[in-house]
Amino acid sequence: MILRLLNSQGLAGLAASAALATLLILQKGETLHWKKQSAGFEQLYRQSDAALAGTVANYRAAAGAARAADQANAARVAADQRAINERTAHDFEARVADARVRSDRLRIEGARAAADPGAGGNPHLPGLSAASGSAAQDSSQGRLPAQDALIATEQAIQLDELIKWIRAQAKVDNNRAGVPFSATN
């Protein structure tokens, strides 16, 4: 019976079957190879995707940290500037008040001297005569009147405090984070 199948058609059928079996085995090998390659590519894709997600997360975290640092720096700069403003305003008010007190004291002393030109400041020394009192009054000629002198003094104090304020504001570093301002900066 096997001999009957070994004729030319049988041999051709066996050869075709053997060729198909070989192709099937080769195809199975190729399928396994590409499944492994596909798994490797999928793993690379997932790693790349995870790296991208990590990079995006890092950039977002860095942007958030930079935003927080900028806000903290802006708050520090605003606090420094407020402190400078308050200190300058306080110094200005104190100096103007002192100038007004001195002006009032000089006006009172001038009024006393005009009322009693012979009275000296020291009781152990004799007073000046009335004639010499007029010479003292003449020495004030060419000077500003007391009210104008006070206004000029107040304006000079105001300009001086403005210069101090500008210099202090210029020392505030807008880019330095976390370092508090001090008067020695």
Order of alpha helices (4+ residues) and beta strands (2+ residues): alpha-alpha-alpha-alpha
